[in-house]
Amino acid sequence: MHSLAAAYTTFYEHCPVLKAPSREVMETRLLLCQLTGQTLRRGMDLLGIGTPERL
């Protein structure tokens, strides 16, 4: 999970989501953010570690 979180951080730093060059790119990046969040939350849950609803 650490490697996923690190890769997501790098993506988020280098690829603007809300200021993406087009609506399609923004929607794709938002979906990637959502799916990454779900994956991290599920992994933390399986480990018995609570996660906040929002950051």
C-alpha positions in Angstrom: 0.0 0.0 0.0 2.9 2.3 0.6 4.0 2.1 -3.0 0.5 2.8 -4.2 0.3 5.9 -1.9 3.7 7.1 -3.1 2.8 6.6 -6.8 -0.5 8.5 -6.3 1.3 11.4 -4.6 3.7 11.6 -7.5 0.8 11.6 -9.9 -1.1 14.2 -8.0 1.9 16.5 -7.8 2.6 16.3 -11.6 -0.9 16.0 -13.1 -3.4 18.7 -12.1 -6.8 17.3 -11.7 -9.2 20.3 -11.5 -7.0 22.3 -13.9 -6.6 19.5 -16.5 -6.3 20.5 -20.1 -9.7 19.2 -21.0 -12.9 17.9 -19.4 -12.2 14.4 -20.5 -8.8 14.4 -18.9 -10.2 15.9 -15.7 -12.9 13.2 -15.5 -10.4 10.5 -16.1 -8.1 11.9 -13.4 -11.0 12.3 -11.0 -11.9 8.6 -11.5 -8.3 7.6 -10.9 -8.3 9.6 -7.7 -11.6 7.9 -6.6 -10.4 4.4 -7.4 -7.1 4.9 -5.7 -8.8 6.2 -2.6 -11.1 3.2 -2.5 -8.2 0.8 -3.0 -6.2 2.4 -0.2 -9.2 2.5 2.1 -10.0 -1.2 1.5 -6.4 -2.2 2.1 -6.3 -0.2 5.4 -9.6 -1.8 6.4 -8.2 -5.3 5.8 -5.3 -4.4 8.0 -7.6 -3.2 10.7 -6.5 0.4 10.4 -9.2 3.1 10.4 -9.2 5.9 7.8 -10.8 9.3 7.8 -13.8 10.0 5.6 -12.1 13.1 4.1 -8.7 14.7 4.2 
